[in-house]
């Protein structure tokens, strides 16, 4: 069984890494455009704030969470509009609101039944998966903020969580597009920040190689595959690089090829 306290510690560290970026910019910079079309820095923080609150509700009162979503299913633009009230807050107030919600989320994860699955926007998730998903979301939206304001963060071992969920979500990435999952596995053979090799999957014929950072950027659709140094051996690996999606919700538009310098 997953070590929930260890996952919470990594989530806290990932959130604090975004705090470190926000601490370097002034309130005016919260209105800076990020690579996500129509999203400014404030939208990114509001999104994290809203969905941290949503997962807290999901794991503490699953029925209330499910009830809250009944009127959302027909809203195709939900992800872009749900946090609009939060976006309207002054920068410091929004940032503080995000910080204030974290302890309740951590405690919700601690108190929840680790053997149960809890409702979410995609498939229901275990507590370990829910916590891992928040790490992934925090990292991805933090990347948007960094790209928007021109600040670089050093990659960390927390990328393993992003890659794990990206690899495990392979069936969802196909189903989400109305496609059958091709028979056969894909292996990720990636170089971590410390120079070690991180491996996910068992295939000997379909292998993706490159840096862990590039793969994390790709599965969160923060980089087009053409702007990474990832290589694919075998048709399943090649196809997965075009469809990888670590997040719930409809397939995103991702980033344009050539939008960022190739790593």
Secondary structure, DSSP 8 states (H G I E B T S, - for coil): ---HHHHHHHHHHHHHHHHHHHTTS-GGGGG-B-SSTT-BHHHHHHHHHHHHHHHHHHHH-HHHHHHHTTTTTT-TTHHHHTTHHHHTS-HHHHHHHHHHTHHHHHHHHHHS-TTSEE--SSS-EEHHHHHHHHHHHHHHHHHHHHHHHT------TTHHHHHHHHHHTHHHHHHTTT----SS--EEEEE-TTS-EEEE---SSSEEEEEHHHHHHHHTTSS-GGGS--EEESHHHHHHHHH---SSSS------TTSS---
